[in-house]
Amino acid sequence: MSTIAGSSNLPRRAALPSVFRFFGFGIAAAWLCLCNLSLSAAQDTSKYQVKAAYLYTFAKMAEWPADVVPQSDSPLAICVFGGSEDFVQVLRATLAGKTIDSHPIAIKYVPYPADLKLCHLAFFRESEAATQPAILTLDRAAVLLVGEEPDFLAYGGMVNLLLKDGKLSYEINPDALTRGNLRFGSPGTAPLRPASGAPAMQGRQDRALKFQATPTYPEIAKRMQLKGVVQLMITVRADGKVTDVVIIGGHPLLASAAVQAVTQWRFEPAARESIETVRISFDH
């Protein structure tokens, strides 16, 4: 039997009027826009979570005068100056329930420079044009000033977040810290030796490990052929026990395995608690 192009024994579907075709394309375009917006929002949230973890770590690395945080249960205020309130919401969600040396954390959005003196840590968003004048109003106040723009330290800022090659790091201004009568510790760098055949680990640490549990590569992650790096920031008590773990990045399945292992680690005792960063690579 020969086949004639364009013919069929099946009933033909009636052609849609042009107005329906127009709305069909419009709906498709709107759906694509919504997908792009959702992806953009997810990316923003991920970036915000990383910045939130850094702010938490900076607060842990700082030491204020005794009269600035007098009581062990008094709140430690982390403030955000400028930018949208979306970041503030992510910051609250990321640090919910966390404490610093038994101080509960209070997250505040500060729209006016005069209110910055009520903060212990003030984060100046890059989009804020009034950064330099606001810093000048603080004079020698014991407020840890953290920013994220190239000239922040030149304005009198103390700690500046840097984005380079897609990675965050930071720089400090020792003179500004001295003026504010603040001490700020910076972890050193050393390798963490994994067991043979285990996920590769790197870290920044001041203290030697006494016991190191090796992360287990999750079976479901193997079946899904998940690979990647998990980055963690951990708080180590003076007695060497890990008390807090913040996930900076990594797939949730891999991050869960990394957290389970790291919480079992034990470090050599020290005079005070410290902040360590750990990178665990799952590449099986």
C-alpha positions as CSV (number, residue, x, y, z in Angstrom):
1,M,0.0,0.0,0.0
2,S,1.4,3.4,-0.9
3,T,1.3,6.2,1.5
4,I,0.4,9.7,0.4
5,A,2.1,12.5,2.4
6,G,-0.4,14.7,4.2
7,S,-3.2,12.2,4.1
8,S,-4.6,10.1,7.0
9,N,-7.6,7.9,7.7
10,L,-7.8,9.4,11.2
11,P,-10.1,12.4,11.7
12,R,-8.1,15.6,11.6
13,R,-7.9,17.8,14.7
14,A,-9.5,21.2,14.0
15,A,-6.9,24.0,13.8
16,L,-6.9,26.3,16.8
17,P,-7.9,29.8,16.1
18,S,-5.0,32.3,16.1
19,V,-6.2,33.8,19.4
20,F,-5.8,30.4,21.1
21,R,-2.4,29.8,19.6
22,F,-1.4,33.3,20.8
23,F,-2.5,32.5,24.4
24,G,-0.9,29.1,24.2
25,F,2.5,30.7,23.4
26,G,1.9,33.3,26.1
27,I,1.2,30.6,28.7
28,A,4.4,28.7,27.6
29,A,6.4,31.9,27.8
30,A,5.0,32.8,31.2
31,W,5.8,29.3,32.4
32,L,9.4,29.6,31.3
33,C,9.6,33.0,33.0
34,L,8.4,31.5,36.2
35,C,10.9,28.7,35.9
36,N,13.7,31.2,35.4
37,L,12.5,33.3,38.4
38,S,12.4,30.2,40.6
39,L,15.9,29.2,39.6
40,S,17.1,32.7,40.2
41,A,15.4,32.8,43.6
42,A,17.0,29.4,44.5
43,Q,20.4,30.7,43.5
44,D,20.0,33.9,45.6
45,T,18.9,31.8,48.6
46,S,22.0,29.6,48.3
47,K,24.3,32.7,48.1
48,Y,22.5,34.2,51.1
49,Q,22.9,31.0,53.1
50,V,26.7,31.0,52.5
51,K,26.9,34.7,53.6
52,A,24.8,33.9,56.6
53,A,27.2,31.1,57.6
54,Y,30.2,33.5,57.2
55,L,28.5,36.1,59.4
56,Y,27.8,33.4,62.1
57,T,31.5,32.4,61.9
58,F,32.7,36.0,62.1
59,A,30.6,36.5,65.2
60,K,32.1,33.3,66.8
61,M,35.6,34.5,65.9
62,A,35.1,37.9,67.5
63,E,35.7,38.9,71.1
64,W,34.0,41.9,72.5
65,P,34.8,43.9,75.7
66,A,33.2,42.4,78.8
67,D,30.9,45.4,79.3
68,V,29.5,45.1,75.7
69,V,28.1,41.6,76.2
70,P,27.9,41.4,80.0
71,Q,25.6,38.5,80.7
72,S,25.9,35.0,79.4
73,D,22.3,34.8,78.3
74,S,22.1,38.3,76.9
75,P,21.3,38.5,73.1
76,L,24.1,39.0,70.6
77,A,22.7,41.3,67.9
78,I,23.6,40.6,64.2
79,C,22.3,43.5,62.1
80,V,21.9,44.1,58.4
81,F,22.2,47.6,57.0
82,G,20.8,48.2,53.5
83,G,19.7,45.9,50.8
84,S,16.4,44.0,50.7
85,E,14.8,42.1,53.5
86,D,15.0,38.8,51.6
87,F,18.5,38.3,53.0
88,V,17.4,39.1,56.5
89,Q,14.7,36.3,56.2
90,V,17.3,33.8,55.0
91,L,19.7,34.9,57.8
92,R,17.0,34.3,60.4
93,A,16.1,30.9,59.0
94,T,19.8,29.8,58.7
95,L,20.7,30.9,62.3
96,A,17.5,30.0,64.0
97,G,18.2,28.4,67.4
98,K,21.9,28.9,67.2
99,T,23.9,30.5,70.1
100,I,27.4,32.0,70.5
101,D,29.0,31.3,73.9
102,S,25.5,30.8,75.4
103,H,24.3,34.1,73.9
104,P,21.1,33.8,71.8
105,I,21.4,35.5,68.4
106,A,19.0,38.3,67.5
107,I,18.8,39.2,63.8
108,K,17.8,42.8,63.1
109,Y,17.2,44.8,59.9
110,V,18.6,48.3,60.6
111,P,17.5,51.1,58.2
112,Y,19.1,54.0,60.1
113,P,22.8,54.5,60.8
114,A,22.0,55.8,64.4
115,D,20.7,52.3,65.3
116,L,24.0,50.5,64.3
117,K,25.4,51.3,67.8
118,L,22.9,48.8,69.2
119,C,24.5,46.0,67.2
120,H,27.4,43.7,68.0
121,L,27.9,42.8,64.3
122,A,26.7,45.0,61.5
123,F,26.7,43.7,57.9
124,F,26.7,46.4,55.3
125,R,25.1,45.2,52.0
126,E,26.9,46.1,48.8
127,S,23.9,48.0,47.5
128,E,23.9,50.4,50.4
129,A,25.2,53.9,49.3
130,A,25.4,55.3,52.8
131,T,28.1,52.8,54.0
132,Q,31.0,55.2,54.5
133,P,28.9,57.9,56.3
134,A,27.3,55.2,58.5
135,I,30.8,53.9,59.5
136,L,31.9,57.4,60.4
137,T,29.0,57.8,62.9
138,L,30.2,54.7,64.8
139,D,33.6,56.2,65.7
140,R,35.2,53.8,68.2
141,A,32.1,51.8,69.0
142,A,32.7,48.1,69.7
143,V,30.7,46.9,66.7
144,L,32.2,44.3,64.3
145,L,31.8,45.9,60.9
146,V,31.4,43.5,58.0
147,G,31.0,44.4,54.4
148,E,31.0,43.1,50.8
149,E,32.4,45.8,48.5
150,P,35.9,46.5,47.3
151,D,36.4,49.8,49.2
152,F,34.8,48.6,52.5
153,L,38.1,48.4,54.5
154,A,39.2,51.8,53.2
155,Y,35.9,53.2,54.6
156,G,36.9,52.0,58.0
157,G,35.3,48.5,57.9
158,M,36.8,45.6,59.8
159,V,36.1,42.4,57.8
160,N,35.3,42.3,54.1
161,L,33.8,39.4,52.2
162,L,35.5,38.9,48.8
163,L,34.0,37.0,45.8
164,K,36.7,35.7,43.5
165,D,36.4,32.9,40.9
166,G,33.0,32.0,42.3
167,K,34.4,31.5,45.8
168,L,34.0,33.6,49.0
169,S,36.9,34.6,51.2
170,Y,37.6,37.5,53.5
171,E,40.1,40.2,54.4
172,I,40.5,42.1,57.7
173,N,41.5,45.6,58.7
174,P,43.6,45.2,62.0
175,D,43.6,49.0,62.7
176,A,39.9,49.3,62.6
177,L,39.5,46.3,64.9
178,T,41.9,47.9,67.3
179,R,39.9,51.2,67.2
180,G,36.8,49.2,68.1
181,N,38.6,47.4,70.9
182,L,37.7,44.1,69.3
183,R,39.7,40.9,69.0
184,F,39.3,38.7,65.9
185,G,40.8,35.3,65.5
186,S,41.7,33.7,62.1
187,P,42.1,29.9,61.8
188,G,45.3,28.6,60.3
189,T,45.6,26.1,57.4
190,A,46.5,22.5,57.7
191,P,45.6,19.2,55.8
192,L,43.2,16.6,57.3
193,R,44.4,13.1,56.4
194,P,41.7,10.8,55.3
195,A,41.7,7.0,55.6
196,S,42.6,5.1,52.4
197,G,39.8,5.0,49.9
198,A,37.7,7.5,51.9
199,P,36.3,10.8,50.6
200,A,39.2,13.3,50.3
201,M,39.2,16.0,53.0
202,Q,40.9,19.4,53.4
203,G,40.5,21.9,56.2
204,R,41.6,25.1,57.9
205,Q,42.4,24.4,61.5
206,D,44.4,25.7,64.5
207,R,44.1,22.4,66.4
208,A,45.3,18.9,65.9
209,L,42.8,16.0,65.5
210,K,42.7,13.3,68.1
211,F,40.0,11.3,66.5
212,Q,38.6,11.5,62.9
213,A,35.5,9.6,61.8
214,T,35.5,8.9,58.0
215,P,32.4,10.0,56.1
216,T,30.4,7.1,54.5
217,Y,29.5,7.5,50.9
218,P,25.7,7.1,51.0
219,E,24.5,4.1,48.9
220,I,21.7,6.2,47.4
221,A,24.3,8.8,46.3
222,K,26.3,6.1,44.7
223,R,23.3,4.8,42.7
224,M,22.5,8.4,41.7
225,Q,26.2,8.8,40.8
226,L,26.4,12.0,42.9
227,K,29.8,13.6,43.2
228,G,30.9,16.8,44.6
229,V,32.4,18.8,47.5
230,V,30.8,19.5,50.8
231,Q,32.1,22.5,52.7
232,L,31.4,22.8,56.5
233,M,32.2,25.3,59.2
234,I,32.5,23.6,62.6
235,T,32.7,25.0,66.1
236,V,35.1,23.1,68.4
237,R,34.8,23.6,72.2
238,A,37.8,24.1,74.4
239,D,37.7,20.5,75.4
240,G,37.9,19.4,71.7
241,K,34.3,18.3,71.1
242,V,32.5,19.5,68.0
243,T,29.4,21.4,69.1
244,D,28.0,23.0,66.0
245,V,28.2,22.3,62.2
246,V,27.1,24.8,59.5
247,I,26.8,23.5,55.9
248,I,28.3,26.1,53.6
249,G,27.7,24.1,50.4
250,G,27.2,20.7,48.9
251,H,24.4,18.3,47.8
252,P,22.1,17.6,50.8
253,L,22.7,13.8,50.6
254,L,26.5,14.2,50.7
255,A,26.3,17.0,53.3
256,S,24.3,14.8,55.6
257,A,26.9,12.1,55.5
258,A,29.7,14.6,56.1
259,V,27.9,16.2,59.1
260,Q,27.3,12.8,60.7
261,A,31.1,12.0,60.5
262,V,32.4,15.5,61.6
263,T,30.2,15.6,64.7
264,Q,32.1,12.6,66.0
265,W,35.5,14.2,65.6
266,R,37.6,15.2,68.6
267,F,40.3,17.8,68.7
268,E,43.2,18.5,71.1
269,P,42.1,20.7,74.0
270,A,42.7,24.4,73.8
271,A,42.3,27.6,75.8
272,R,39.0,28.5,74.0
273,E,36.7,27.3,71.4
274,S,37.7,27.6,67.7
275,I,36.2,27.7,64.3
276,E,37.4,25.2,61.7
277,T,36.5,24.8,58.0
278,V,36.4,21.4,56.4
279,R,36.0,20.4,52.7
280,I,35.1,16.8,51.9
281,S,35.2,15.6,48.3
282,F,32.9,12.7,47.3
283,D,34.2,11.6,43.9
284,H,33.6,7.8,43.9
